[in-house]
Amino acid sequence: MDRREAIKTTSLIMGFTLTGAALSGTLSGCKADTGQGWKPQSLSMESDEFLAELSEFILPASDTPGAKDVYVNRFIDQIVTDYFDEAGREKFILNIQSLAEECKDQMGNDFIHLDEQGKTDFVDAEEAKGGSLPFNLWGNQLGPGENLTFYRELKSMILWGYFTSEKVGTEILTYNPIPGSYIGCRPLEEGERI
């Protein structure tokens, strides 16, 4: 998966996955702790390393920051800690551990130790069994969809954490804190962000 494909499908995925906990976290301004010496509050260190590496594989650094640069793994840990109820938190922790174990069983090594092709093979296999997303318009489901796997739910959280990060919101995307009139179809000027 490359960055263009992730960006192209973000609006569809974002609308589908903004649950009550996610929406609460976004509206309350939840952001990742960027301090030195940070330790996960809900996830184990192994699960956090897996999440960080998977996030970076899905959204790698290029001329724009990658998922590790904006601390997507820390953001997700914060959301799980502060906005999931106890049952949801336990389920998330078990699911991420199961996904990491599934990778080790299928690929013969931990995700963080796989080469690029091994990571690609694992992610492609997870994408293939992920089911199809329902058609969405501004977060409203307009058609039937299939049950999504945990990988797909996690991927949507990764994309959500990335695109709602302060760095991406202010340096990559155009951030307008006080929206004015909307001009939908106009050419972009040289160097102007999307």
N, C-alpha and C positions, 0 to 999 in steps of 0.2 A: 504494500500500500504506500502511495506517495502522498506528499503534502497536498498536492492539487486535488486528488480524489477526496481526501479528508475534508478539505475546505468546501468542496462542491456539495458534499452530503451533510454538512454540519447543520444547516437550518432544518433539514428533515429530522435528523437525529435529535437535535436539541428540543424541538417541539414535542417529540414523542416521549422524552425521558424526564422532563421537568416535573418530578413528583412533588408532593408537599414538602418533604425534607429538603429537596434540592432547591425549590423555589424559596423556602425560608432562608436557606444559606445564602443564596444569591442576593435576596432583598436586604438581608441584614449586613451585607458587606463582608461576608466570610472571605478571608484570604489566607494564603499560605504563610506560615512562619518562616522567614528567611534567615533567621539567626544561626550562628555557629553553635554546634553542640545539640542541635535539634534531635529529638528521638520521637518515634511514632507513639501516639497515645493508645490507639486501638490495635493497630497491626503489629505483628512481630517484625523484627528487623529483616528476616528472610522474606516475608511477604512484601515489606516496603521496598526492598531491593528489586524483587520481581516486578512490582508495580512501576517503579521508576524506570527500569530497563524496557518494559513493555511500552510504557508511555513514550519513551524516547524513540523506540522503534516505529511507533505509529506516527509520531510527530517529531522527526529528527531536526536537529539544528542545520540550517543552511544559511542563506543570507538573512533569515529571520531566526529568532530564538527557538530552540527545541523545547520539548516538554520538561526536560530536566532544568533548563534555564529559568523556567517560570515556576518550578517546584510543584508540578501537578500532583505528584505522589503525596506531598505534604498537605495540599489542599484537600485531596480526597480523604486522607486520614482525619483531617479536621472536620469535614462534613460528617463522616461516619461517627466520629466521637461526639460531636455537638448536636447533630440533627437526626440521627437514627435512634429509634427506640432500642431497648436492650435486645429484643428478639431480632430486629433488623440488623443490628450491629453484629450479633453472633452469627447470623446467616451470612452476612457479607464476609466476615473473617473466615468462616468455613469454606465458602465458595472460592475465595481467592487462594486459599491454601490448596484446595482441590484442583484448581486450574494450574497452579504451579507444579503440583504432583503429576497431573496429567501430562504436562510438557515433559517432565523428567522421564516418565514411563514411555511416552511415544518417541522422544528424541534421544533418549539415553543420557541426557545431561540437563542441568538447570538452565533456564532460559538465559541467564546472564552469562553463561559460559559457552553458549552456542555461537557458531559463526553466523555470518549474515544469511547464508543460504538456509541454515537450520532454523533460524528465527523466522525467515520468510515462509518456510514449509509449515511450521507450527501455526503461524498466524493465518495462512491461507486455509489450512485445515479447519481452524476455528471459524473463519469467515464462511466456509462452505456449509457448515452445519448450523449457522446462526439463524436461519429462518429469514423471511422477508419482512421488511418494515412496512407498516401500513402507510398509505398515502396520507400526508398531513398538510394542512394549510394553516400557518401561524399557530401551530401547537394543537390544532383540532384534528382528531383522527377522522378521515373521510372515507375510509374503506377498511375492510378486514385485514388483519395481519396475522402472522403466525407467532407463537410463543418464542420469545428470544432467549438465547442461551445466556449464561452469566457473562461470557466473554463479550457479547454484544452490549449488554448493560454496562459492563466495565468500560468498554470502549467509548460509549456515549458519555460516561462520567469523565473520562480522560479528555475528550473533546470539549466538554463543558468547562472543565477546569482550565484548559488552555485558553479558550476564547473569552472567558470571563476574567482572566488574570489582568492585573493592572498594566503590566508591561505590554502585553499584546493589545489591550484596549487603548492604550495611549500612544504606543510607538508603531504599531502595525496597522491596526484598524483606525478609521477616523472616529475620534471620540468627541462628541458634542454634548457637553453636560446640560446645555439649555437648548433643546432642539428648536429650530425655527421652521420656516416653510420647507416642504419637501419638494425637491426638483428631481423627479425620477429619471429622466432621460436627458443627460447632458454629457458632453465629452469631458474626460479628465484632463487636467493640465499636467504638464511634465513634472514628475515627482510627487504628484498628489496621491494620497493613499486611498484605498477603496473605502 
